[in-house]
Structures are given as C-alpha cells and as structure tokens.
C-alpha cells in the first residue's frame, strides 16, 4: 500500500476498517488480564514514542527501477522517444527528487536506506521470454546504468544530509 500524506490509521478510517486501540490505552486491561489482542493493537501511541525509538535504528530496503526498465524494453513507443541511457537517467532523476524532499522532512526515520536494481536481464522470467534462454544484455546494461545514476544522486544526498546513510545490494 502506498500512503502519501496520511498515516495507515487515516487510510483505515477512510475505508471503514476498524482501527486497533492504542497500546497505552490497554495497560489497565493488561494488568487485570482482560486485554484482547485478537483485533490488533496500535503501538504508535503516546506521541510516537515507539516510532521515534525504533525507526532511526531501522534499515529500509527500497528496490526501485525494475518496472521502468521492463516497460522501456517492451515499449516501441518509449524506444522511439528516448535512448536507453536518456530514459534511465530521467527515471533515476525522478526518484532522487522526492527522496531528497522526504529525507529532509523525516530524516530521523530514514538514516539507512538500501537501494539497487539487480541484473534484470538474467531474471528467470526474462530468460524464459528469450528464445535462447540467455540473459538479455541490454536489460542488464540498463540496470547497471540505473544503479550508477541513482548511486550518484544518493552520494549527493548524503553530502547534503549528515545523518543520511545508504547501502546498495543486488535485489
């Protein structure tokens, strides 16, 4: 689920899903052995006390870019508009802009981010699509270009935000 601006609780309320009670409101029931957790519990109560402690110590894995690259590879229309290099750079630029805005706003939560697009041309699905069942070299090159462009943006972001750290891995 993608949530922009609203919390999951806000989204749940809008679609009519009952919201679990705040954890701290259940303490007296817990002490009396009458608390029921079957319907869930909201640990993000009391001014985000749990969130503020746990999220800065968390690592967020963000794997992005593969759908864009696959779409480009399959679309003769996109290929007529842009070269693979130009397309990959534009998609990396699109991701870098909101990443910088988000991280300036909530840096405390995003101190460690992992990002990487793996060798898309060697995925089982892609190899089955190929008559020779070999890796698609062009997709692998685009994956590498995307990773390089995104890493450049992340390095720049790290130089601007002192507590921002990122790591890359093959997804």
C-alpha positions in Angstrom: 0.0 0.0 0.0 1.3 3.4 -0.9 0.4 6.2 1.5 1.2 9.8 0.7 0.5 12.3 3.5 -1.9 10.1 5.5 -1.0 7.5 8.1 -2.2 4.0 7.8 -4.7 4.8 10.6 -6.1 7.6 8.5 -6.4 5.4 5.4 -8.1 2.6 7.5 -10.6 5.1 8.9 -11.4 6.3 5.3 -12.1 2.8 4.0 -14.1 1.8 7.1 -11.7 -0.6 8.7 -11.8 -0.5 12.5 -8.6 1.0 14.0 -6.9 -1.0 16.7 -6.8 0.7 20.1 -3.6 2.5 21.2 -1.3 0.2 23.2 -1.1 2.5 26.2 -4.9 2.5 26.5 -4.8 -1.2 27.1 -2.4 -1.2 30.0 -5.0 -1.3 32.7 -6.8 -4.2 30.9 -3.4 -5.9 30.6 -2.8 -5.6 34.4 -6.2 -7.1 35.0 -5.6 -9.9 32.5 -8.6 -8.8 30.4 -6.8 -7.4 27.4 -7.6 -9.0 24.0 -5.1 -8.5 21.2 -7.0 -10.6 18.6 -8.1 -7.4 16.7 -4.6 -5.9 16.8 -3.0 -3.1 18.7 -1.6 0.3 17.7 1.9 0.6 19.2 2.3 4.0 17.8 0.6 5.8 20.7 1.7 8.5 23.1 3.3 10.9 20.7 5.1 8.3 18.5 7.3 7.1 21.4 7.8 3.7 20.0 8.3 5.0 16.4 10.9 7.5 17.5 12.9 4.8 19.2 12.7 2.1 16.6 12.7 3.7 13.2 16.0 5.5 13.4 17.6 2.1 14.1 15.8 0.5 11.2 17.1 -0.2 7.7 14.7 0.5 4.8 15.1 -1.6 1.7 13.8 0.4 -1.3 14.0 -1.5 -4.6 13.0 0.6 -7.5 13.5 0.9 -11.2 12.8 -2.6 -12.5 9.3 -1.8 -13.7 10.5 1.3 -15.5 13.3 -0.7 -17.3 11.0 -3.6 -18.2 8.4 -1.1 -19.5 11.0 0.6 -21.7 12.3 -2.7 -23.0 8.8 -3.8 -24.1 7.6 -0.4 -25.5 8.5 0.5 -29.1 6.8 3.9 -28.4 9.2 4.7 -25.5 12.2 3.5 -27.5 11.2 5.9 -30.3 11.2 8.8 -27.8 14.4 8.2 -25.8 17.6 6.2 -25.8 18.1 3.7 -23.0 20.7 6.0 -21.4 18.4 9.0 -21.5 15.4 7.1 -20.2 17.4 5.5 -17.3 18.8 8.9 -16.3 15.4 10.5 -16.3 13.9 7.8 -14.1 16.8 8.0 -11.6 16.3 11.8 -11.5 12.6 11.3 -10.9 13.3 9.1 -7.9 16.1 11.3 -6.5 13.9 14.5 -6.2 11.2 13.1 -3.9 13.8 11.1 -2.0 15.6 14.3 -1.1 12.4 16.0 -0.1 11.2 13.1 2.0 14.6 12.7 3.7 14.8 16.4 4.6 11.3 16.2 6.2 11.7 13.0 8.1 15.5 12.4 8.3 15.2 10.9 11.8 13.3 7.9 10.3 15.4 7.3 7.2 19.0 7.1 8.3 19.8 3.9 6.5 18.4 3.2 3.0 19.3 0.3 0.8 18.7 0.5 -3.0 19.7 -1.5 -6.0 18.2 -2.9 -9.2 19.7 -6.3 -9.9 20.6 -7.8 -13.3 17.1 -7.7 -14.8 18.2 -9.4 -18.0 19.0 -12.6 -16.0 15.8 -13.0 -14.1 14.1 -16.4 -14.7 11.1 -14.6 -16.3 13.3 -12.7 -18.7 15.3 -15.8 -19.6 12.1 -17.8 -20.4 11.0 -14.9 -22.6 14.2 -15.2 -24.6 14.3 -17.8 -27.5 17.9 -18.7 -26.5 17.1 -18.6 -22.7 20.2 -16.4 -22.3 20.4 -13.2 -20.3 19.2 -10.0 -22.0 22.4 -8.0 -22.2 20.5 -4.7 -22.9 18.4 -5.0 -19.8 21.5 -5.8 -17.7 23.2 -2.7 -19.1 20.2 -0.5 -18.3 20.1 -2.0 -14.8 23.7 -1.1 -14.3 23.2 2.5 -15.7 20.2 3.0 -13.4 22.2 1.8 -10.4 25.1 4.1 -11.3 22.8 7.2 -11.8 20.9 6.5 -8.6 24.1 6.0 -6.6 25.3 9.4 -7.9 22.1 11.0 -6.5 22.4 9.2 -3.2 26.0 10.3 -2.8 24.9 13.9 -3.4 22.1 13.5 -0.9 24.5 12.0 1.7 26.8 15.0 1.3 23.8 17.4 2.0 22.3 15.4 4.9 24.8 14.5 7.5 22.8 11.7 9.2 21.8 10.1 5.9 23.4 6.7 5.1 22.7 4.4 2.2 23.9 1.0 1.2 23.4 -0.9 -2.1 22.8 -4.5 -2.7 21.6 -6.7 -5.6 17.9 -7.4 -5.3 
